[in-house]
């Protein structure tokens, strides 16, 4: 059988950001990697949607001029990470996160919605490291 080799790119993204990478902190700040942002179409704004029965957040690309659009902001200039301020989401929907969570099973559905499931979100490794550092400094 003939081999069908494919060269894997190197250096264009950090390995941990090669796929979908999204986190959310207690205040409702949603941060996504540059790669994730580009995979959903690099929008200047998103609709933030809530699916209460399934405890899921949906992010749908839009333009800043639309009603209820949340503008995309720069979270990290060096990596190109993007930020959405979802404070209203956590307040109005009673979402109480004990720490920053990482949506390890984030996906983009057939309608182009970035789906973030709170039921399967796990504590972010950076949050774990920060908590250990703060605890050991006290």
N, C-alpha and C positions, 0 to 999 in steps of 0.2 A: 504494500500500500504506500502511495506517495505521500510525503509529509506536506502540510500546508502551514508553514511557519509564518508567524506575524511578529514583527519587532514591537516590543513594548516601549512606549515613549518614556523618556527620562528627563527630569529637571523642570518640566513645565508646571507641575504642582507638587506640593508636599504630599507624601504618601497618605497621610491621614485624611487629606482633603480630596482624594481622587474620586470618591463617590459622594453621595448625599451626606452632608454633615450639618445638622441643625441642633441648636440648644435653646433653652428658655430658662430665665432666672425667675426668682420669686416675685420680682417687680413686673414681670410680663415682657421683659426685653427678649425678643427672639433674634438670635444671631445665626446667620447661615454663611457657609464658606462661599468664596467667589465662584467655585465650580458649581455648587448647588444653585446659586443665583443665576448663573449662565444657563444651566440646564432648564430652568423655568422661563427662560427668555430674556433675562437681564432687564426686568422691568424697573421703572422709576417709582412704582408704587404697587401695593397689593391691597386686595380686600382681605380682611381677616374675618374668617367665618368660624362658627361654632356648631358642632354636631353633638348636642347634649346626650342623646341616648347612647352614643358610642364613645363619648368622652374624647372627641377628636377635634383638632384645630385644622382648618383648611386655609391655605394661602393661594389666592388666585391673582394673577398678574392683571394690572390695570394701568391707567395713567393718573398722575396726580390731580388733574383737573376734575376727575369724577367725584361725585358725592360719596362719602364714606371711604375714600382711598387713604391708605396709610403710606406716607412717603418712605422710600428706601433711603437709609442713611449709611454713611461709612462707619463701620465698626472698627476696622483696622486698615490703615493705609498701606501697610507693608504687605499684608496677605490678600487684601481686597475683600475681606469679609464684610457682609452687609448686616444692618440692624433694622428691625421694626420695633417700634414702641407699642406694645400691646397692654399697657397699664389698664385700659378700660376693660379689656377682655377678662383679666384676672379679678378685677373688682366686681364687675357686673355678673359674672358667671360663677363667682365664689371659688375660683381655682386657687388652692392653697398648696404651694410647693414648699417643702421643707428646705430645698436646696436647688441648685441649678441642675436641670436634667438634660440628657442627651437623647434625642429621638433616633435610636439605632435602626429602627425599621421605617424611617421616613421614605415616602415614595411619591412619585408623580403619577396621578391617575390618568385615565383616558381623556378627561376633560381639561387636563393641564393644571389640576389643583395639587399643590404640594400638601400631602396629608401627614399630619403629625399626631400620633396616637398617644395620649397621656397614660393609657392603661399599660402600655409596654415601655414607656420611657424609663430610663435608668439614670441614677445619679452620675453626673459627668465626672470623668477621671480628674479633671482640673479642680472641680469642687471638692472632691475627696482629698486631693493634695493640699488645697488651701486650708481645709478644715483641720487637717493634721498639723499643718504649720502653725496655725493660729492657736490650737490647743497646746502645742509644745512650747510656744513662746510665752504662754501665760504663767 
